[in-house]
Amino acid sequence: MDLLQNMLLRAQANPQRIVLPEGTEIRTLMAANQILGVHAAEIILIGAPEEIKHLATENGLRNIDKATLVDPKNHEKKELYTNLLVDLRKSKGMTLEQASIQVEDPLFLACLMIKNGDADGEVAGARNTTGNVLRPAFQIVKTLPGISVVSGAFLMFLKNKSYGENGLMVFADCAVHPNPTAPELAQIAISTAQTARNIAGFEPRVAMLSFSTKGSAKHEMVDKVVEATRIAQEMEPTLQIDGELQADAALVPDVAASKAPGSTVAGRANVLVFPTLETGNIAYKLVQRLADAEAVGPILQGMAAPINDLSRGCSVDDVYKMVIITSNQAISIKK
């Protein structure tokens, strides 16, 4: 049974309340219809109820009547959420008048629902930019204790089963933070290790990647990775993590034996942490295209509640999978 099937079963056994703020977006509606059909989550759709119902009827989406529909301009908790937003943002000068307008924005409303305990997670981005999805998340939901940086991980399903965990690896950061500092890179490593445990279902062996292995090159970019590895080890002493490692030393046992002898990670890494966003993003796309790997993500890491961002070019299946992943994240966070 593959990972995604396992995640589906876990979601079905403990359905979470997932809010979809783009409730009138047709791919989102189709994915919601599938989720409701297999009882994998309780779906909350934000949008004009009549428009949602019309789209559902027009497209034969019979399960949408099981969803909770929330009109962002007129619902019973509007005043409560408005006051909550004022309270959360008063230090930034938020007024009641400003909050009463902003609370009608579905992306802000979704985060307020999560903050108030009325939803467990959010999936958006089919219609909105990453910046628009993340802005209210940072302002309202915020990050996990001890984590100040949000990052994006990809589950990489490889055809060559000799790599990672039977062909499954986790890559990060491939989506969010352009050039993390050493402390930020350490936080990304810790968050990605948690994703490996909670979502991918294996114990992480984290390789902190660079163009150098164990001092083979001298540069400030190498120094950053070395320092990030040290900080991550202090943050989580039991974590199997090593760096700096070149990609071949991280993945190939023979190379690891030569370049990093004695390492418990080198040659058998299942989590790759990249030093910058450009290297991570380029790497996952190259592996996806050249190795015909399936890339699932980005899975946003570091938020106090699961909030995941879609590509505006996403498919219905992408939305469906991300709802399942978000449900699994919510289950893990509660534990």
N, C-alpha and C positions, 0 to 999 in steps of 0.2 A: 504494500500500500504506500503510495507516494506521499510526500510532505503536504501537498495542498489538500489531499483527501483527509489526511490526519487533522489538518487545521479545520477543515469543514466539520468533521465529526466533533472536534472540541467546541467549535462555535455552536453546533446544534445542541450539545449537551448543556451549554450554559449561555443561552442567547443574551447578547448585549444590546443596549439601546444605541443605535448608530444614526446620527443625524446627517442628512444629505441636504445642504443648503441650496443646491442647484436643482430644486425639485421639479422645475419645468423643463429641464434639459433632457432630451429624449434618451440618450445613452444611459444617463443616470437612472431614469425611470425604468428602462428595460432591465438594467442590472438589479434594481430594487425589486422588480417583479420576480426575477429569478431567485433572489435571496429569500424573499417571502415564501416562494413556492417550495423551498427546501427547509424552511423554518430555521435559518441560520442566524437570524438577528431580528430584533424589533426595529423596524425602520420608521424614522421620523423624516418627513419630507417638508421642506420649507418652500412656500410659494403660494400663489393664488389658488385656493382649493378648486375653483371651477375650471381653471386652466389645466390643472393636474388631472382632474377627472376626465376632462375632454380628451386630453392626450392619451390617457389610459384606455378610454373607450375606443378612440380612433385607431389605436395600435393593438387592440386585443389584449391588453395587460390586465387580466382579470384579478391578479393577486394584489393590485395596488389598493383595493378597498380594505386590505388588512393593515395598511400603513396609517400612522398618525399624521394628519395634515395640519400644518401650522401656517396661518396667514401672517406674514411678518408685519403687516400694517394693523392687524386687528385680531388680538388673541387675549385670553384671560390673564396672562402673566406679563403683559407688556409693561405695566407700571412697576411691577416687582423688578423686572430686568433693567428698566430705566434707572431705578434707584440703585441697583447693584452696580451698574456701569458708572454712575456718578461716584459711588463710594470707592470703586477700584481706581478711578482715574482723577480723583479730586486733587491729588498732589500735582497733577499736570494741568490743572485749571479747568477740568471738565465741568460744564454747567448742566443744569437740568434740561435746559432748552436744547443744548447740543446733544445730550444723551438721548433725548426723545426722538431725534432725527436718526442718530447713528444706530439705535436699537432696531430700526426697521431694515437695516442692511442685513441680508440673510447670513453673511459670513460672521458678522458681529453677534447676531442673534444665536447662531449655532454655538459659538464659544461661551456665551452667557448661559445657555442651557447646560453645557458641560460644567461650567463653574458652579452653577446652582444645584448640580446633582440630578438634573432632569435628562441627561444623556451621558453615555459612557465614552463616545468617540465620534469623530467626524471624518468624512471623506469629501473633498471638493477639488476643484481645479479643472474640470472638464470645460468650464466656461470662463474661469478666472485665472489670472496670472499667479505664479508662486508667491510674489510679493503681497498680493491682495489676500491670499489665503493665510499667509503666515503673520501678517501685521496684527490682526485681532487676536491670533493665538498667543503671540508674545505679550500683548497688552493685557489679556484677560486670564488665560490659562497658565501662562508662564512655564518655566522649566522645572525639572525635578530638583530636589535638594542636592546640592553639591555639583550641579551641572549648570553651566552658564551658556553653553553653546548647543545649538540644534544642528544635526547633520542628517545626511540621507544615505541609507544603505540599500544595496541591491542583493537579492538572492540570485546567485548565478548557478543555473543547472547546466552542467557540462556533459558533453557526450563521452568524454574520456573519464571513466569512473575512477582512475587511479589518483586523481587530484581531490583534495578536500575530503569531505565525508561522502564517499561513494559518488563523487561528481558534484556535490553541492558545496558551494563556497559563499561567503559573505564579503562584499566589497564596500568600503566606505572611505572618505566621504565622496560621493559621486554627484551630489545635487545641491548643496547649500553653501558651505563656507569656503570662500575663494582661497584664503591663505592663512590657515590657523597658526597661532603661536604655539610654542611647545606645550604650555598648560592646556590650551584648547585642543590640541592634537591628542593629548593624553585623555581628555574627557571623551573625545570621539572614539578612542580605542576602548574605553570602558563601556560606553553606550553600545558599541558594535558587538562587544562580547556578550552583553545582555541580550541583544537581538539574536545572536547565535543560539543562546540558551533558550530564550522564550519563544522565538518564532521558528528558527531553523531546527531546534530540538537537539543540538549537540553541544558538547563541552568545547569551548573555543580554544584554539591555539593561534594566537595573534601574531602576525608578522608586521612589524613597522617598516615599511618599504622606503628605500632610498636608492641612489645610484652608487652607493658604497656598501660594502659588507665588512663590519667589524674593523673599521679604520682603514679600509683600502684606499679611500679618498679623503681629502681634507677640504672642508668647505663649511660655511655657516649654515647651509641648508642641511648638511649631514648632522651638524651639531644640534640643530633643532629636533631632529628625529631621535637622536641619542638622549637628549634631555627629556623629550616627551615619553620615551620608554621608561626612563627612570621614575618620572612622576607617576605614570600609570602603575608601575610596580608598587609604589608607595600607597597609592589609592586603593589598590586591590592586591595585596601580597600573594594570594593564592592563585592569581591568574597566570596561565601559561602565556607569556608574552616575550618577544625578543626583537631586538633591533639595534643598530640599523642593519637591514638585510636587503640585498638585491632580489629581484623577483625570482631569478633562477635558484638562488640559495634558499629562498623561502619554500620553493615548490619541488625541487628535484633532489632526491636523497643523495645521489653521487656528488652533485655540486655542493650540497650542504656539508657533506663529510670533509670536503676539501676547504671550503671557505669559512664554515662556522662549526668546527668540530665540537661535540659535546652539547650542542644546543638541543633543547627538548622541542623546539618549534621548527627550526630550519629543516627543510626537506619534507615537512609534513603539515605545513600551515593550512588551516581551513578558513581563516579570517585574514583578509589583506586590508591594512590601513594605509592609505596613500598620503603623502606629505602635503599635497595641495589639491584643490578641487579640479584643476585642469588635468592633473595626472590621473585622478580617479575617474573622471568623466570620460577621458580619452580611452583609458584602459577597459572600462566596462563595455563601451561601444565597440572597440576592436575585438574583444573576446566574443561579444554577442554576434558580430558579423562574420569574423574570420573563422571562429570555432563553432559557429552555428549553435551557440548557447542560448538558453532562454533566460532573459533577465527580468526579474519580477521586482518592481519598485518604482520610484524610491520609497522606502519605508522611513518616515521621519523618526528620528531618535532624539531623546533628551527632553521632550515635552512632559509636563506633569500629567497629561492625559493624551491618548493617541489621536493625533490630528494628521491626516495624510493628504498629500497633494498629488493630483493627477496631472498628466500632460494634457494639454488642450486637444492633442491629436489622439487621445486614448480611445480604445475600443470598449464595447459593452463588457467583454470578458475582463479587460483591465480593471474596470470599475468593480465588477463582481469579486475579483480576486482581492482587490484592495479592501473591500468591506470585510471579507473573511479575515484578512491579515489584521485589520484594525480591531476586529472583535477579539482575536487572539491576544493582541497587545493589551486590550482592556482587561481581559481575564488575568493576564500575568501581573499587571500593575495592581489589581485588587488583592492578589495573593501576597 
